[in-house]
């Protein structure tokens, strides 16, 4: 007699019977987080801790415990003029710089070009799909273009021959893994990649009406050169999220970003001077306090939050500086 095998799908109860107590608790927590993400995050913050184990940023805690670890590796792409790989927690960005020769613009005949771009492919996160650049990628590219266009690299230093020949640097950053705060990671990757750039010796020959480049290391009299970088204008970004109107979260993760009221980015130079500030979102808590109007208390809290962000960013700068200059 033939034996009939059952192919019934195991029920949830059957699956739970194979899980340990710790695994069951983890499953419950993951389910609760998915169903009630705001309540899940707030319960952690009320205990002065974040879901990934980091502490809440305040004056009593060490600054390093409120941020994710940063790792930088430069020169890993041998086919690029300069490159860098940055890991900010689980967020991973790789940046390559491609140098090409072009004709300068008529209005700026003695300047080259710097063209930053960020790609958010489908492989980096389920939230992105294949196809044309997403709105988030375009906004990131515009923000990075504004920051890098502050004069960190004098465009006049990219000119080979006025009106005839200049360098254009395509600074392309690709997000390999998306876990929040891509702007900080992408900017750091671009800065490190640009510091790693080596341009071949190039000369414009008027008689031939063309630019001739010397192969690197082929002529000791015509060596390759590094980019001219204005160190006081090197931008370093430090982003913060504001949750529930009052909780300040440095370096937010992807799960936290979707729940934030606002995101504040402090961009400092290497001397901790502010180069730029940006805020995306509705702002901090606007609830009215006794004796004050909503506008007054809102302005006060926003000023206090901004001051805290600037203070924490300046403390964090020393750690990021080591990553940029000790590579």
N, C-alpha and C positions, 0 to 999 in steps of 0.2 A: 504494500500500500504506500502511495506517495505521501510525503510529509508536506503540509502546507505551512509556509513561513508567513508570519504576520508582518506587514509593512506599515503599520500604523505609526503616525508621527508622535513622538514623545510629547506629553503635556508639559506645561510649565512646572507642575508639581513634580513630575519625574525628573526634570532638569535640575530643579532646586535640591533634589535629594542627593545629587552628586557633588554639590558645592559645599565647601567648608563654611564655617560660621563667618569668617572674615570675608570670603567671596560673596556671601549673601548680603552682608552689610554694604560692601562696595557696590553691588548691583542695585540695592535699594537707594543708595546715595546718588548713583548715576541716573536712575529713573526719576528721582525727585528733582535733580538738577535740570533734567530735560523738560520736566513738566512745569516747574516753578523756579526758573533761573534767578529771578530777582530776589526772591525769599531765600534761596540757597546761598547766594553771595552775601546778602545782608546778615545772615546768621553767622557766617564766618567772620565778617568784619566787626560784628558786635563783640566777638571774642578776641579782637585785635590780631587777627591772622587772616591770610588770604588762602583761597583753595589750593594754591600750589605750594603753600608752606611759608611764603614770605610774610614778614611782619608788616604792620601798618606803619606808614611813614609819619613819625612825630619826633619831637625833640628828645624823647627818652630813649629811643631805639637807635642802634647803630645804623648809619646810612647804608652800609653794604647789604644789610639783611632785607632791605626794601626793594632791591633791584635784582634782575636776573644776571647770570654770569655772561661775560662777553669774551669771545674768542676771535682773533683776527689772524688770517694767513694770507700773505701777499705773494705775487709772482707765480701762482699755481697754473695759470693759463699761458703756456709758452708761445702760443700763436698771437697773443695780444701784445700791444705796446706797453700795457700795464694792467694789472689785475689784482683783485683782492676777494677773499671769502670771509664773510662775517657771520658769526653765530651769536644771536642775542636770545638766550634761552633756547627755545625750540624754533625760533624764527631764523631761517638761514637765507642769506642773500649772497649771490656771486656777481661780481662786477668785472667787466672787461672794457678796456679802452682801445678803440681802433682809430689810428691816425691816418688821415688821408690828406692829399694836397688838392687845394681848390683855388679858385680865383676870388679875391676879396670883393666885398661890396663896394660900389662906387662911392657911397657916402662915408665909408670907413675903410679906405684903401690900405691902411697900415695895420689892420687888425684881422686876426683869425676868428675861429668859431669854436664854441663849446656847446655840445648838444647832449644833455642828459636825458635818459629815458628809462622807465621802469616797466617791466613785463610781469604780469601776474598770471602765469599759465594755469591751466586746469589741474596740473599735477601737484600744485602747491597747496591746494585746499579744495574741498568739495563745493565751496561757495562760488567758485569761478568755473566758467564753462569755456569750451573752445570757441574761437571766433575772433572778431575784432577786439581791440583793447577795451577793457571795461571802463566805466566812468571813474571808478576808484583809481585805476592805473593812470588815467589821464590827469586826474587831480594831483596825484602824487608826483607825476613828471613835471607839472607846472610849478608845484611848490619847490621841488628840488632845483628847477631851473632858476627860480627867483633867488634861492639861497646861494647856489654856486655862482650866480652871476653878480655877486657882490664885489668882485675884484680879487678873489683869492688867486686866480690866475690872470695876470694882465693880458688881455687879448692882443695887445701890441707885441708881446713876446712870441706870439704864434705867427707873426708875419715873416715871410721869407724874402719877399721883394715887393715893395709897396705897389699896389695896383695890379700886380701880376700873379703873385703866388703867396699862399698862406696855408697854415695847417688848420684842419678841422678835426676836432677830437669828439668822436662818438662815445659817450660814456653810457654804456648799456648795463643796467642792473636787472638780474632775473631772480625772482623769489623762488627758491627751491622748496622751502617749507614755510607756511604762513601760520604764525601763532601770535599775531598782534604786534603793534608798534613797528610796522614796516618802515615808516618814514625815518626813524632814528637809525635803524639797521642799514637802510639803503644809503642814507647820507654818509654814514661812517664807511661803508664799503666804497662809495665813490671817492671820498677824500683819500682813503688809503690806496686805491687804485691809481689816482692821479699822482700821488707822491711816488708811485712805483713806475710811472711812465718814463720811457727812454726813447727819445726821438733821434733818428739817424741824421747825420750831417746832410744838409740840403742847400743847394745853391741854384739860383736862377741864371740861366745863360741867355742874355738878350739876343745874341746872334742866332741861337737856335730856337728862341722863344719857348723854352721848356725848362722845367726844374729837374736837376740831376741829384739823386740821392746816393750817398756812399754806403755800401753795405757795412753794417756794424762790425768792428774789429778788423776790418780789412786794410785800413789806412790809419796809422797812429797820429798822423797830422790832421785827420778829420774825424775825431771821435764823436760818438753819440752824446747827446746831452740830456740832462734832466730838465723838467719844466721849472720855470721861475714861479715860485709860490710866495705870496705875501703872507707870512706866518701870522701876522696880526689879524688876518681876515679868514683864516681857516675855520670853517663853521663846525660846531659840534652840537647836536640836538639832544634835548632831554625832554621827553614827553610825559605828561601826567593826565590821568583820568579823574573826573569828579563823579562819584556815584552817590545817589540819593541826596544830592545837594550839599553834602558835607564831608564825605569820605574821600580822601586824597590818595590816589593809587599811582605811584610811579611805575613807568614801564608796563602798561596794561597788556594783558594777554588777549587773544582773540575772543575768548568766552566773556571776558570782562568788557571789551570794547563795545560789544553790541548792547550793553546795558548802561553805558555811561551817559550822564547828562551833558557833559562837555569834555573836550580834550584840549589841553594847554601844552604848547611846545615852546620851550625856552632855548634859543640858539645863542650859544656863547662862542667867543673866540678863545684862543689858547691862553689869554691873560684873564679869562673869566669876565670879560666885558660883554655886555648884551649886544648882539648884532641884530636880532629880530625876535619878535613875539607873535604867536598866532593862537587863536582860540576858535575851536569848532564846536558848535552846540549851543544849548540854551543858557548855560551859566550855572552858578551855584545856587544854593537854597535862597529863595526869595520870601520865606515866611516872615510875617511881621513880628517884631519884638515889642514889648511894652515900652511906650514912650517914644517909639520911632515908627516912621512910615515905611512902607514896603520899599520904596526907592532908596531911602537912607540906609536901611539894614542891608539891602542887596548890594549897594555900592561898597559898604564897609566889608562885607564878607568876601566879595570878589577881590578887593584890594588885599585883604589878609591872605586869601588863597594864593594870589599871584606872588605875594612876598614870600610865602612858604615855598612855592615852586622854584623861585629864583634862588633861595637859600639852599635848597636841596640839590639843585642843578650845579651850583658852584662847588658843593662838596663832592659831587659825583665826578666832576670834570677831571680831577687829578687821576682817577682810575682810568678813564677813557684816554687821557693823554699818554699814559704808559703804553696803551695798546697801539696808539697811532705812531709814537716816536720810538718805541722799543721793539719794532718789528724788523 
